[in-house]
């Protein structure tokens, strides 16, 4: 069963109030808000009861398949002497429950938190499909928590005659009749109704002149160090001929020729540039001018490298520069060390001139010279500096540049560090070989930025918190940066232990998502979606009513994030809890395709975490590739929609 409202998808139809931290990870309860070490110090508060509700006791029901009865049950009489007495109703509808008499079968404690929300950001930032909800007014913000007044504000706390809006998230009284508020929002003076539950606010002022969406840059940043001369057999020999071997550089050259031809056919007005690196960085640009070489001390000067890239001109589109670029690619030769960091910085700086641009890095070795070196080529060389790649990724994100990283299999390129460039900018991380590098480059070219500078803010009522986040507040900010088609994020939330009783008395809980972003044509947009969810007072949650897709994507993204942060034990606890829960769901509502995809994700992440805890070592390139891909996992339904859209 899917619970889908305006691109906000919940794992459970109701909010489970008394899921506690102790069921999540052992040893974390003392650090959670409102938790107490002695259960007797916080006795439950009395609450009015009815015959239809009872406290949620954190159990999940799995219904076994019952054997067919030999004798049918008796049929109830058709008429009654007197009508049955009416029973009082619960304040909110309970979630789906198993049939009567089966409650004790398959009972097990919920170790996983089912309070999970999935948001398809890739769809929400596509404003071409949201013209009907665009508002010419400005959003009205709460003075304290910055929630936006919406239609839910009317239903939860209707404005009184004195023009006061009591915020449904923090309880602050906002005076709507003040001179400052009326000057910013004159529609309040006209007593117009509040905006709806999904509203698009577009700022008509642009940051710069209108940008042609085709006027973007693709930079191919290619490793031409000595190790790129390693060959692989692509065709076995026989009695008539010898085996055919191709070097890594030859494989990349062939892939680039195919990519250039594809760009000429699909996007003839797009700009394309070439940058290569070994023990120096060579900037060919669009291939029509004399190449620029950066070497020696300049490889260690961040500002100099950045300026070189930002001032480099790429005047010609691929329709004009194809012959020159093709010649430059054909003439590439391999030798020397690996100045990956400086080349990546120059490439990102070049791409920063055109928001929505891409940098595609292809390398087979560990950076060992210049900025961002991860191994020391000589004893007197500077110490490794992995922080450089996070710094460069932030710069790329700020400028709206996607960076994709490809490394060759069988090599240790320290992908866990270099992959930050792709992870933070919305690009791809993958390990290729001579046979797959062309396909992967084409896939990276197909990833178009839908929006840049994306910031997501999720608000819940005071008393709700977000596990695994740094802040214990009821408001969560997540900087996303660049968003491509189909991108999804998940949030996990829970009620603080000392607030459970008060929340169980409520009928509904409001949630609000605020997405701030810039479109490709540089429009500033704020999209606000506000929804209400019912609170459960039932003691059972039927496994078949939970959304496997939301839980599967959340498990992959969360555990990958925890693993990359070094919190492997916490990731393992989450994996075990989610694995048990997904098994229970599949028993009640089988979905072979989803079970296969999400089950494989969990098994793969479990093996990676097991290796890290057993051997106490760093992530290998292969493991880092998987973890980065899991951090950007998408639901089966979203993948299907993206595939169908690409065909149409």
URKANOR-V592566 format. One record per residue. N is the residue number from 1. RES is the residue in one letter. SS is DSSP state (helix for helix, strand for strand, loop for the rest). PHI is phi as a letter, one per 40 degrees, with the letter a starting at -180 (999 if undefined). PSI is psi in whole degrees, 0 to 359 (* if undefined). Layout:
<<N/RES/SS/PHI/PSI> <N/RES/SS/PHI/PSI>>
This chain:
<<1/X/loop/999/132> <2/X/loop/b/139> <3/X/strand/b/94> <4/X/strand/b/119> <5/X/strand/b/109> <6/X/loop/f/52> <7/X/loop/g/11> <8/X/strand/b/113> <9/X/strand/b/123> <10/X/strand/c/148> <11/X/loop/c/331> <12/X/loop/b/147> <13/X/loop/c/335> <14/X/strand/b/161> <15/X/strand/c/124> <16/X/loop/c/110> <17/X/loop/c/321> <18/X/loop/b/32> <19/X/loop/c/129> <20/X/loop/b/160> <21/X/helix/c/331> <22/X/helix/c/336> <23/X/helix/c/354> <24/X/loop/c/295> <25/X/loop/b/129> <26/X/loop/c/133> <27/X/loop/g/358> <28/X/loop/c/348> <29/X/helix/c/327> <30/X/helix/c/340> <31/X/helix/c/357> <32/X/loop/c/149> <33/X/loop/c/134> <34/X/loop/g/0> <35/X/loop/c/148> <36/X/loop/b/148> <37/X/loop/c/333> <38/X/loop/b/115> <39/X/helix/c/339> <40/X/helix/c/345> <41/X/helix/c/350> <42/X/loop/b/75> <43/X/loop/c/148> <44/X/loop/c/143> <45/X/loop/c/146> <46/X/loop/c/145> <47/X/loop/a/147> <48/X/loop/c/140> <49/X/loop/b/158> <50/X/loop/b/171> <51/X/loop/c/351> <52/X/loop/b/354> <53/X/loop/b/159> <54/X/loop/a/162> <55/X/loop/c/145> <56/X/loop/c/126> <57/X/loop/b/22> <58/X/loop/g/47> <59/X/strand/b/154> <60/X/strand/b/142> <61/X/strand/b/128> <62/X/loop/b/118> <63/X/loop/c/116> <64/X/loop/c/154> <65/X/loop/c/120> <66/X/loop/c/146> <67/X/loop/c/149> <68/X/loop/c/130> <69/X/loop/c/141> <70/X/loop/c/327> <71/X/loop/b/126> <72/X/loop/c/153> <73/X/loop/c/156> <74/X/loop/c/146> <75/X/loop/c/132> <76/X/loop/c/153> <77/X/loop/c/149> <78/X/loop/c/333> <79/X/loop/b/150> <80/X/loop/b/148> <81/X/loop/c/326> <82/X/loop/a/148> <83/X/loop/c/147> <84/X/loop/c/142> <85/X/loop/c/143> <86/X/loop/c/140> <87/X/loop/b/146> <88/X/loop/c/149> <89/X/loop/b/153> <90/X/loop/c/157> <91/X/loop/c/339> <92/X/loop/a/153> <93/X/loop/c/137> <94/X/loop/c/160> <95/X/loop/c/167> <96/X/loop/d/135> <97/X/loop/b/159> <98/X/loop/c/164> <99/X/loop/d/156> <100/X/loop/c/142> <101/X/loop/g/351> <102/X/loop/b/5> <103/X/loop/c/327> <104/X/loop/c/353> <105/X/loop/c/130> <106/X/loop/g/24> <107/X/loop/c/135> <108/X/strand/a/150> <109/X/strand/c/146> <110/X/loop/c/112> <111/X/loop/c/337> <112/X/loop/c/144> <113/X/loop/c/123> <114/X/loop/c/2> <115/X/loop/c/80> <116/X/strand/b/139> <117/X/strand/b/130> <118/X/strand/b/135> <119/X/strand/b/124> <120/X/strand/c/88> <121/X/helix/c/325> <122/X/helix/d/326> <123/X/helix/c/323> <124/X/helix/c/329> <125/X/loop/c/357> <126/X/loop/c/89> <127/X/helix/c/351> <128/X/helix/c/338> <129/X/helix/b/13> <130/X/loop/b/29> <131/X/helix/c/333> <132/X/helix/c/346> <133/X/helix/b/10> <134/X/strand/c/136> <135/X/strand/b/140> <136/X/loop/c/3> <137/X/loop/c/172> <138/X/loop/b/145> <139/X/loop/c/144> <140/X/loop/c/116> <141/X/strand/c/146> <142/X/loop/c/138> <143/X/loop/c/335> <144/X/loop/c/302> <145/X/loop/b/355> <146/X/loop/g/24> <147/X/loop/c/155> <148/X/strand/b/133> <149/X/loop/c/136> <150/X/loop/a/187> <151/X/helix/c/331> <152/X/helix/c/329> <153/X/helix/c/323> <154/X/helix/c/317> <155/X/helix/c/330> <156/X/helix/c/308> <157/X/loop/b/90> <158/X/loop/c/141> <159/X/loop/c/135> <160/X/loop/c/180> <161/X/loop/c/340> <162/X/loop/c/6> <163/X/loop/g/47> <164/X/strand/b/128> <165/X/strand/b/115> <166/X/strand/c/111> <167/X/loop/d/129> <168/X/loop/c/354> <169/X/loop/b/322> <170/X/loop/b/351> <171/X/loop/g/4> <172/X/loop/c/137> <173/X/strand/c/116> <174/X/strand/b/121> <175/X/strand/c/111> <176/X/loop/c/349> <177/X/loop/c/3> <178/X/loop/c/154> <179/X/helix/c/322> <180/X/helix/c/318> <181/X/helix/c/318> <182/X/helix/c/328> <183/X/helix/c/327> <184/X/helix/c/330> <185/X/loop/b/76> <186/X/helix/c/341> <187/X/helix/c/339> <188/X/helix/c/328> <189/X/loop/c/332> <190/X/loop/c/3> <191/X/loop/f/37> <192/X/loop/c/152> <193/X/loop/c/156> <194/X/loop/c/156> <195/X/loop/c/170> <196/X/loop/c/197> <197/X/loop/c/346> <198/X/strand/b/106> <199/X/strand/b/140> <200/X/strand/b/115> <201/X/strand/b/120> <202/X/strand/b/125> <203/X/strand/c/119> <204/X/loop/c/342> <205/X/loop/c/126> <206/X/loop/c/152> <207/X/loop/c/331> <208/X/loop/a/186> <209/X/loop/c/158> <210/X/loop/d/136> <211/X/loop/b/134> <212/X/loop/c/124> <213/X/loop/c/337> <214/X/loop/c/345> <215/X/loop/c/69> <216/X/loop/b/170> <217/X/strand/b/137> <218/X/strand/b/121> <219/X/strand/b/121> <220/X/strand/c/116> <221/X/strand/b/105> <222/X/strand/b/134> <223/X/strand/c/124> <224/X/loop/b/32> <225/X/loop/c/173> <226/X/helix/d/326> <227/X/helix/c/346> <228/X/helix/c/357> <229/X/helix/c/353> <230/X/loop/c/133> <231/X/strand/b/159> <232/X/strand/b/148> <233/X/strand/c/127> <234/X/strand/b/344> <235/X/strand/a/122> <236/X/loop/c/154> <237/X/loop/c/170> <238/X/loop/a/194> <239/X/loop/c/337> <240/X/loop/c/337> <241/X/loop/a/162> <242/X/loop/c/161> <243/X/loop/c/153> <244/X/strand/b/127> <245/X/strand/b/143> <246/X/strand/b/137> <247/X/strand/c/164> <248/X/helix/c/319> <249/X/helix/c/320> <250/X/helix/c/322> <251/X/helix/c/319> <252/X/helix/c/320> <253/X/helix/d/316> <254/X/helix/c/319> <255/X/helix/c/322> <256/X/helix/c/321> <257/X/helix/c/317> <258/X/helix/c/320> <259/X/helix/c/319> <260/X/helix/c/319> <261/X/helix/c/320> <262/X/helix/c/317> <263/X/helix/c/322> <264/X/helix/c/321> <265/X/helix/c/317> <266/X/helix/c/325> <267/X/loop/b/70> <268/X/loop/c/342> <269/X/loop/c/6> <270/X/loop/c/144> <271/X/strand/c/143> <272/X/strand/b/137> <273/X/strand/b/158> <274/X/strand/b/132> <275/X/strand/b/133> <276/X/strand/b/160> <277/X/strand/a/141> <278/X/loop/b/250> <279/X/loop/c/6> <280/X/loop/a/165> <281/X/strand/b/128> <282/X/strand/b/122> <283/X/strand/b/107> <284/X/strand/c/339> <285/X/strand/g/225> <286/X/loop/c/6> <287/X/loop/g/357> <288/X/loop/c/343> <289/X/loop/b/175> <290/X/loop/c/130> <291/X/loop/c/148> <292/X/strand/b/131> <293/X/strand/b/134> <294/X/strand/b/127> <295/X/loop/a/178> <296/X/helix/f/232> <297/X/helix/c/330> <298/X/helix/c/338> <299/X/helix/c/349> <300/X/helix/b/3> <301/X/loop/b/101> <302/X/helix/d/310> <303/X/helix/c/321> <304/X/helix/c/315> <305/X/helix/c/319> <306/X/helix/c/318> <307/X/helix/c/320> <308/X/helix/d/317> <309/X/helix/c/317> <310/X/helix/c/336> <311/X/helix/c/357> <312/X/loop/c/130> <313/X/loop/c/137> <314/X/loop/b/80> <315/X/loop/c/338> <316/X/loop/b/146> <317/X/strand/c/172> <318/X/helix/c/331> <319/X/helix/c/333> <320/X/helix/c/331> <321/X/helix/b/0> <322/X/helix/d/311> <323/X/helix/d/318> <324/X/helix/c/316> <325/X/helix/c/320> <326/X/helix/c/319> <327/X/helix/c/317> <328/X/helix/c/317> <329/X/helix/c/319> <330/X/helix/c/331> <331/X/loop/c/0> <332/X/loop/c/140> <333/X/loop/b/150> <334/X/loop/b/136> <335/X/loop/a/160> <336/X/loop/g/191> <337/X/loop/c/200> <338/X/loop/b/93> <339/X/loop/c/62> <340/X/helix/c/314> <341/X/helix/d/306> <342/X/helix/d/321> <343/X/helix/c/320> <344/X/helix/c/320> <345/X/helix/c/314> <346/X/helix/c/318> <347/X/helix/c/315> <348/X/helix/c/320> <349/X/helix/c/322> <350/X/helix/c/314> <351/X/helix/c/336> <352/X/loop/c/345> <353/X/loop/c/343> <354/X/loop/b/101> <355/X/loop/d/138> <356/X/loop/g/7> <357/X/loop/c/171> <358/X/strand/b/147> <359/X/strand/b/126> <360/X/strand/b/112> <361/X/strand/c/131> <362/X/strand/b/118> <363/X/strand/a/162> <364/X/loop/b/10> <365/X/loop/a/168> <366/X/loop/c/136> <367/X/loop/d/125> <368/X/loop/b/13> <369/X/loop/a/142> <370/X/loop/g/191> <371/X/loop/d/142> <372/X/loop/g/14> <373/X/loop/c/139> <374/X/loop/b/356> <375/X/loop/a/149> <376/X/loop/c/119> <377/X/loop/c/325> <378/X/loop/b/160> <379/X/loop/c/330> <380/X/loop/c/3> <381/X/loop/c/155> <382/X/loop/d/156> <383/X/loop/c/153> <384/X/loop/d/146> <385/X/loop/b/77> <386/X/loop/c/338> <387/X/helix/c/335> <388/X/helix/d/320> <389/X/helix/c/329> <390/X/helix/c/319> <391/X/helix/c/316> <392/X/helix/c/323> <393/X/helix/c/320> <394/X/helix/c/321> <395/X/helix/c/316> <396/X/helix/c/318> <397/X/helix/c/317> <398/X/helix/d/325> <399/X/loop/c/1> <400/X/loop/g/40> <401/X/loop/b/131> <402/X/strand/c/134> <403/X/strand/b/124> <404/X/strand/b/142> <405/X/strand/b/128> <406/X/strand/b/130> <407/X/strand/b/157> <408/X/strand/c/142> <409/X/loop/c/152> <410/X/loop/g/2> <411/X/loop/b/153> <412/X/loop/b/100> <413/X/loop/b/8> <414/X/loop/f/54> <415/X/helix/c/334> <416/X/helix/c/328> <417/X/helix/c/308> <418/X/helix/c/328> <419/X/loop/c/345> <420/X/helix/d/329> <421/X/helix/d/316> <422/X/helix/c/320> <423/X/helix/c/318> <424/X/helix/c/344> <425/X/helix/b/355> <426/X/loop/g/15> <427/X/loop/c/190> <428/X/loop/b/148> <429/X/strand/b/124> <430/X/strand/a/159> <431/X/strand/b/127> <432/X/strand/b/172> <433/X/loop/b/183> <434/X/loop/c/327> <435/X/loop/c/339> <436/X/loop/b/352> <437/X/helix/c/323> <438/X/helix/c/316> <439/X/helix/c/319> <440/X/helix/c/323> <441/X/helix/c/319> <442/X/helix/c/321> <443/X/helix/c/319> <444/X/helix/c/324> <445/X/helix/c/332> <446/X/helix/c/346> <447/X/loop/c/96> <448/X/loop/c/140> <449/X/strand/c/128> <450/X/strand/c/325> <451/X/strand/a/156> <452/X/strand/b/164> <453/X/strand/f/36> <454/X/strand/c/129> <455/X/strand/b/125> <456/X/strand/b/133> <457/X/strand/b/124> <458/X/strand/b/126> <459/X/strand/b/140> <460/X/strand/b/167> <461/X/loop/c/153> <462/X/loop/d/128> <463/X/loop/h/345> <464/X/strand/c/145> <465/X/strand/b/171> <466/X/loop/b/105> <467/X/loop/d/150> <468/X/loop/g/8> <469/X/loop/b/159> <470/X/loop/c/324> <471/X/loop/c/143> <472/X/loop/c/11> <473/X/loop/c/170> <474/X/loop/c/9> <475/X/strand/b/128> <476/X/strand/b/128> <477/X/strand/b/132> <478/X/strand/b/119> <479/X/strand/c/117> <480/X/strand/c/319> <481/X/strand/g/239> <482/X/strand/c/142> <483/X/strand/b/128> <484/X/strand/b/171> <485/X/loop/c/133> <486/X/loop/g/2> <487/X/loop/c/133> <488/X/strand/b/147> <489/X/strand/b/157> <490/X/strand/b/153> <491/X/strand/b/141> <492/X/strand/b/135> <493/X/loop/b/162> <494/X/strand/a/164> <495/X/strand/c/136> <496/X/loop/c/140> <497/X/helix/d/323> <498/X/helix/c/2> <499/X/helix/b/1> <500/X/helix/d/311> <501/X/helix/c/317> <502/X/helix/c/325> <503/X/helix/c/328> <504/X/helix/c/341> <505/X/loop/c/347> <506/X/loop/c/150> <507/X/loop/c/317> <508/X/strand/b/158> <509/X/strand/b/129> <510/X/strand/c/149> <511/X/strand/b/143> <512/X/strand/b/131> <513/X/strand/b/128> <514/X/strand/b/121> <515/X/strand/b/115> <516/X/strand/b/130> <517/X/strand/a/170> <518/X/strand/b/134> <519/X/strand/c/173> <520/X/loop/c/332> <521/X/loop/c/20> <522/X/loop/g/20> <523/X/loop/c/137> <524/X/strand/c/126> <525/X/strand/b/142> <526/X/strand/b/122> <527/X/strand/b/130> <528/X/strand/b/121> <529/X/strand/b/126> <530/X/strand/b/129> <531/X/strand/b/160> <532/X/strand/b/141> <533/X/strand/b/140> <534/X/strand/c/153> <535/X/strand/b/133> <536/X/loop/c/138> <537/X/loop/b/11> <538/X/loop/c/154> <539/X/loop/c/6> <540/X/loop/b/142> <541/X/strand/b/121> <542/X/strand/c/128> <543/X/helix/d/325> <544/X/helix/c/348> <545/X/helix/c/353> <546/X/loop/c/152> <547/X/loop/c/107> <548/X/helix/c/324> <549/X/helix/c/313> <550/X/helix/c/314> <551/X/helix/c/322> <552/X/helix/c/314> <553/X/helix/c/318> <554/X/helix/c/318> <555/X/helix/c/315> <556/X/helix/c/312> <557/X/helix/c/314> <558/X/helix/c/312> <559/X/helix/c/326> <560/X/helix/c/318> <561/X/helix/c/315> <562/X/helix/c/320> <563/X/helix/c/316> <564/X/helix/c/335> <565/X/loop/c/359> <566/X/loop/g/8> <567/X/loop/c/62> <568/X/helix/c/319> <569/X/helix/c/321> <570/X/helix/c/321> <571/X/helix/c/320> <572/X/helix/c/318> <573/X/helix/c/318> <574/X/helix/c/319> <575/X/helix/c/316> <576/X/helix/c/317> <577/X/helix/c/315> <578/X/helix/c/326> <579/X/helix/c/316> <580/X/helix/c/319> <581/X/helix/c/317> <582/X/helix/c/328> <583/X/helix/c/318> <584/X/helix/c/320> <585/X/helix/c/316> <586/X/helix/c/332> <587/X/helix/c/324> <588/X/helix/c/327> <589/X/loop/b/80> <590/X/loop/c/138> <591/X/loop/a/88> <592/X/helix/d/318> <593/X/helix/c/313> <594/X/helix/c/319> <595/X/helix/d/319> <596/X/helix/c/312> <597/X/helix/c/305> <598/X/helix/c/326> <599/X/helix/c/319> <600/X/helix/c/321> <601/X/helix/d/311> <602/X/helix/c/316> <603/X/helix/c/319> <604/X/helix/c/314> <605/X/helix/c/325> <606/X/helix/c/318> <607/X/helix/c/320> <608/X/helix/c/314> <609/X/helix/c/322> <610/X/helix/c/318> <611/X/helix/c/320> <612/X/helix/c/321> <613/X/helix/c/329> <614/X/helix/c/311> <615/X/helix/c/347> <616/X/loop/f/52> <617/X/loop/b/172> <618/X/loop/c/166> <619/X/loop/c/131> <620/X/loop/c/168> <621/X/helix/c/319> <622/X/helix/c/316> <623/X/helix/c/319> <624/X/helix/c/321> <625/X/helix/d/314> <626/X/helix/c/316> <627/X/helix/c/316> <628/X/helix/c/322> <629/X/helix/c/324> <630/X/helix/c/329> <631/X/helix/c/337> <632/X/loop/b/31> <633/X/loop/c/147> <634/X/loop/b/151> <635/X/loop/c/159> <636/X/helix/d/319> <637/X/helix/c/319> <638/X/helix/c/319> <639/X/helix/c/321> <640/X/helix/c/317> <641/X/helix/c/319> <642/X/helix/c/319> <643/X/helix/c/319> <644/X/helix/c/323> <645/X/helix/c/323> <646/X/helix/c/333> <647/X/helix/c/329> <648/X/loop/c/*>>
